[in-house]
Amino acid sequence: MVAGLIIAFSQQLLNNARQTITGLNNHGATKEQVVQLETVQSSDVLNLAGDCVRQNYKQTFENKLCFVITGKQFPKASDYDGQPLDFGFATNASGVTGSYNALVLTFDPVGMQVLITK
């Protein structure tokens, strides 16, 4: 019983630490939605954005979190902003500036875009 309490307490401490360290906040994503890469390429972002559209097109009419990409190196936002995707969708990373260590990909059916934020 004591071992179980210690494990639960340790897990809670780790979760709290993750939330306070910039870039480790998973924005409510499940384990399957978090993609961890050392170096993120623009093709990685575009492939995941395409998967986001294919998974959600005609499935939901509300914004839906698709992926959180974490890494140490990211391409410039201009490398993946405004790129066409399936079904007439496009990427929108207009708000991504400066340095960051995580990207959030959100399906936006009304705007016909995958919104990419940091």
N, C-alpha and C positions, 0 to 999 in steps of 0.2 A: 504494500500500500504506500509506503514512504517513497519507494522508487517511482511509483506512478505519479505521485505529487511532484517529485523533483523533475521528472520528464515534462510534465504539463507546465510547470513553472518555467523551465528552460525554454520550451517552445514559445511561451508567451513573451519572454524576454527577447527572443530572436525576432518574433513578429513585430514587436514594438520597435526594435532597433532598425529593422528593414524600413518601417514607415518613416523614421526620422532621417534616414540617410537619403539624400537627393538621388533620384534615379532608380531607387529600389521600390518605389511605390508602384504597385502593379495596377492601379486605377480600377480595382475590383475585378480584374481578369482572373479567369481560372488558370490552372497550371497549363492546360492545353493552349491557351491564348497567349502565354508569355513565350516569346522567342528570344533566346539569349545567344548573341553572337559576339565574338571578340571584335571583329571588324565588319561593319555593315556596308554593303555595296548598294548602289542605287537599284540594281537588278533585284536584290533581296526585298527592298521596300516595294517595288513595283509588282513582284510576284505575289507577295502577301496581300497587296491591295487588290490584285486580280482575284485571288482566292476569296477575299472578303466579299467582293461583288458576286462571284459565282455561288457562294454559300447563302447569300441573303436576298438575291434578286427574286422578286415575287414571293418572298417568304415573310417579309415584315414591311410595315409602312412607317416605322419609327426608327430613329437613330439607334444603332446597335454597335457596341464595342466589339471589334473583331480581334485585334492583336495589340500587344504591347511589345515592342522590340527594344531590347536593352543591349548595350555594347559600349566599347571604349572609343571606337572611331566611327564616325558617320560621314557620309558624303554631304556635299552642299545641298540645301533644299532645292535649289534650282535644277539639280540633276533628276529629281523625281516629281517636281511640282508641275501641274498642268498636263500630265501625260494621259493619253487616252487609255481607257480600259474597256472591257466587254460591255455590251448592251447600252452604249452611249454614255457610260460613266467616265469620269476623269478623276485624277488625283488633285487635291487642293492642299498644298502645304504653305500657303501664303503667310501664315502666322509663325512659321518656324524660322527663327533667327538666333544668332549667337551660338553659344556652346550648350550642349545637352548630352545626356547619356541614356535617354529613353525617348522613343516615339510611340504615340498612340494612334492607331488606325481605327476610325469609326465610320461605319456604313451610314450614309445620309441619303435615303431614297428620294426625299423631296428635292434636294439640291443636285441629285444625280451625280454624287461624288463620293469619294472616300476621303474624308477629312483627316489630315495628318497633323497632329499637334505634338508639342513636347511637354 
